[in-house]
C-alpha cells in the first residue's frame, strides 16, 4: 500500500481514534516508565554513588556504556521474541526484570564488578521496555492515523523527561540514592506496567506465524517481509544509514549538553533552562512529526525533520551566542531526537509489514544504539583532544544532512513481497 497523501482527518480517522486511543495511551505509559526513564535520570545518581563508593565518573560511565552496548546487541533477539510470543509477555518479563535490577542496584554493597554485571543485565531487560516493544500494538491498531498515534505513544518518554528528574532529585536528596532506585522500580513495575497493560487491554498481537490479529481496521498493511528479505532492499540500508547519521550527532550533543551549552558563556541557571527546552523540543518533535506523517509525503517529513537540527548545530558553533539563540539551537536538535522513534517505527511498518516488525526494528535499533555508544565516547574525546566541541559539531551537521538525504531517497512505494512460486 502507498503511503498516505496529504488529507484532512476523516470520519474513518476519528473512528480509528475512538477505538484505539487507549492503546496509544497505554504504550505511552509503558515507554515513559521503561528504560528511557532511566536514560533521562541516570546522571542524577552519578555524584552520590561516586561519593559513597569512591568510584570516578569514568568508572560509572563505563558501566553506562557497557549497559548500552549489551542492550543494543540484545535488541534483535528481543524483537524476534516480540514477533513470536507477542509484546505483552516480553513487556511483562522485561519490566519486572528491569525493576529487579533497580532493586539489586539499590542493595549492592559497592563491589564494582557486581555493579557492571547489574548494568549488563539492565541493558538486556531494558530493551524489552523500549519503543520497539510498545510501538508494536500501536502500529497493529492504527492504519490510517499511524503517524499521529506513534507521536502520542512516544510522547510518554518526553513527559517523563520533564517530570521525573525533579521528583527523583527530591527523593535522593531527602532519602538517599538507594531510595531513588527503589522509586524507579516502583514506577516501572508497580505503576507503568499495570497501567500500560490495562489501557492496551485486549488489543491483540501479531506473531510470526499468524495473521495481524488486531481487528480494528481490517486494512492491508503492505508486504510482510522477513528480516532477510528486508535486508535485500536498499531502503532497509537507507534506514540503517539514517539512524546512524541521526544518533551520532544527536546523542553526542545530548551526552555533553550541559558542558557544551555552558562553554558558550551562559550561566548555570540559563543552562538548566536550555536543558528543559531540549526536553520540550522532544515532545513537540514527536507530536508534530506524527501528525505530519499521516498528511504529507513521509520521506520528505523524514528529510526535513532530519535536516533542521543541522541548522541548530551551526547555531551552537556561533561564538558567545545569546540565550535565545542557544535555546533555539537546542530545541531544533531536541525536536529531531523526539521525531526519531516515530519515523523509524512508521517507515519499518509501512515498508516491511507487521509480521516480522520486531526482528527488523531490532536490527535497525541495534545500529542506532551502537552509533549512540560511539557518540557518547567520541564527543567527549574530541573535546579532550581539541579543547572544544567544534569538530564534533561540524561532523554532526554533515551527518544530519546525510541522514536527511537517506530519508529523501527511500521513496514512496513500499517494496513488493516476494512472489510465491508453486509447482
Phi, psi and omega in degrees: 000141179285155179293155182298144174268163181305128182199162175275163179290129183257177177298324178294323177296315180297321178297322179296320177293324182297324181268341188243000186299327180295326179295314179297318180292320178296318177298323178298317178295320180294314179292323183292339179246011178271209185295334179299328178299316180295322180299327181281336186246359186303323184294338180295331184275347188300307185296311182293322178292316179299321180293322183285320187256354180076021178273142179279169176296328176294319177301314180291327177295323177297319177301317179295320181293317179300317178298317182295313182294318179299315178299322180297315181294328182282342186302315179299322179294317178297320178300321178295321177297321178300318179295324189268324183242358177094156185293328189298310181296320179296315181298317180297309182299317186282325177294317177294322178295317180295319178298322178296322178296319177302314181296314180295325177295321178295329184267349186294144189273005180100025176269113189300315177301324177295320177300317179296320178298319178296322178294323177297313179297322178297324178296320180292308181295326181300324180300332180277002175243016187265182181299328180304323182277311188281343174283345182300308178293335180291311182290334177284336182270324185252126174252306184283323185248034186297318182298310181294322178298319177295323178298316178293320182296316182282349179297339180301324179290325178292318179296319177298321181297333180271328186265317190293317184305311179294326178293315179291325177299320178296314180300315182293319180296319184276325189234356178101163185293331179296320177297328177298319178290324175298322178295319177299318179300317180294318180298320183284310189267326186263341182243299186297310183297308179300321180296317180297311183293325179293315181290318179293325171059234187269013176302118187275169192239158174266135172241163191296338182251016183225172177286170172290114191256020167268116190255045180280316188246334183060021182271152178292145184252010181091185185293142174258094182263144172285171178301317180297317179294320179297321183293347178275355181258140182299327183293333174298315181285332173294324176293321176299314179298316182297316184291326177292317181292333178280315188286328182296306178287323182295312180288327178297317178293316181298317181295334181242021191301310183299306179294327180298311180291323179297324180295343178282354178103004179283153179286166180299321179297318179294324178298317179298319179294319179299321179294324176293323178296324176301314180297321177295323177298323176303312183296313181298317180299320180294313184290316182294318179295315179301316178299317184289325182300328180279347190238342182231174181298114188302321183294329178281331172298314178297318182295315183291314181294336179273334179280327184304315181295341175298324175295318178300320179294319177299320179297325179292340180273355177290128181299131177048060179290156176289166177301317182298320181292316179297319180296318179297316181299314182292323178297320178298315180292318179297320180299320179291318179298326176292328182285344191302307184298317178305311185298311186285323175298319181294309184294321179295314182292321181288324186270331187237359177086186186254338189299321180241029182305314183298315181296317181290314179300322181300319180289317178297316179295325177298316178300320179294318182293320179293322177292327175296317179300320177298317182295318183298329178274315190290321182296319178294319180294323178298319178295318180298322185279326187248346181084003177206171178263006189302316181297316178298321179292321179297313177298319181299319179298318178296318182295320176300319179294320178296318178299322178297318179296321179300316178296319181297329182278348183297322177083175187267320190278123178295154177294150180279145176293146180298142180290145178266120182265125179250148179235000000 
